[in-house]
Amino acid sequence: CTPNGLHAYHSILCLQAQKHVLCEKPLCTNTEDAKKMLEAARDANKELYVVKQNRYNPPVEALKNLLKEDRLGKIFSFQINCFWNRPHQYYDNTWKGTKTLDGGTLFTQFSHFIDLLYWLLGDVTSVKAITKNYEHPTIEIEDCGVVMIETLGGAIGTLNYTVNSFNKNMEGSFTIFGENGTVKIGGQYLNELEYQCI
């Protein structure tokens, strides 16, 4: 539970001290650090876990089962919306908003959504993104973005995210459109089934 940019360093120290590691999300902020963390876990013969509790939300588990059972058929597309609020004070006098210790909005706020994208729909083959910083001039990272994604299975989708929702969090949702059904999960923590037609 340290700043994102220190997760790899602290985790590797713990693994080298022969301790199992439960790391808060994100696991780290770059691929090279992730490889070093996995290598340290293998070398120490210890477990390395990352906190991804949203996989255990009942609607998410139910959707995972629908996909495992092929109840939705071929997945055509998906939409992920992350419309939250982080006021300027959230970033004042802290590591949050820095490139090295925070990493970016997708690391700090929305990594759970990225995790679910991979867990539910598999690997990604193509990504195109536009990111901007509109409302937080003192931070080194983006405060919003639009990402177009194609999965290995051929599904296409978008990830729309912002921390500029006026005054409060508005939405966090994951919608999947398949040949035999559509499912939308939302709620404050992806804990509500908002729509299902199968």
Disulfide bonds with the S-S distance in Angstrom:
none
